[in-house]
């Protein structure tokens, strides 16, 4: 039995498997990769949250124009904090799946089966919704700065970040209500964390999750960054300012990487889930030889999204790198004073 960590909260779908070699490799490889992802993800998001909280204290909660003429401030920072919080909560469910894969059965009981499935679905959906909100807010900041100045107050952005969890939890609610632990007839060697509902209902749920938690956020991200690029392209041809041209090039590269990373991280997992559901696989955890290697890659890509987010959304920022260096220097100075004292 194999457990896949995907965005719908399905830990996989049971099919007969005789590929014991793949299972043995998976039991060793997946825990090693999961530990690496957990360390990088927790470390990266912790640094992000420390720096963003430091920015908020420095700015005092205001939003104002940057030296480059665009709108910056705690509005976007609040969404980045919300993104890090969602990804950290998503990472907290990773050890349960890692242990289940290493042991080749679900040892945590019915309650945690439901809770882990719910958190996995809710956090991945909230993360996708937050990425889409970031793209829309950046569109307003660049293209409509006057409107952004009026709309993007810290209070309104905080409320928006909180409200994004409402549809995320609604999408995840069936995981909490219907998931359970049992011993399926195709996996008599141990307990599994079952998928839920009938095949038709589960297929409808998978399609709904794909459309609302993947396709819709991806469309919003692509449209928002496409609008930013078109605006900057027109501004470049109107002013011929080298500063606008450099900013356009940076935004073009960044937006392309954002859309590509979001798609690459989540599309394999959704594709595998929908393919297995369309093939009328049963509702327990597991895989088959024909999709076993792909399911390992799909799971790795989905978990890697929690590492990619801080790199792409924050660490690529020159200002963030400066804040990171200042944080390290401050820590070194405090350590030196502690030693000297």
Secondary structure, 3 states (H helix, E strand, C coil): CCCCCCCCCCCCCCCCCCCHHHHHHHHHHHHHHHHHHHHHHHHHHHHHHHHHHHHHHHHCCCEEECCCCCEEEHHHHHHHHHHHHHHHHHHHCHHHHHHHHHHCCCCCHHHHHHHHHHHHHHHHHHHHHHHHHHHHHHHHHHHCHHHHHHHCCHHHHHHHHHHHHHHHHHHHHHHHHHCCEECCCCCCCCCEECCCCCHHHHHHHHHHHHHHHHHHHHHHHHHHHHHHHHHHHHHHHHHCCHHHHHHHHHHHHHHHHHHHHHHHHHHHHHHHHHHHHHCCCCCCCCCCCCCHHHHHHHHHHHHHHHHHHHHHHHHCCHHHHHHHHHHHHHHHHHHHHHHHC
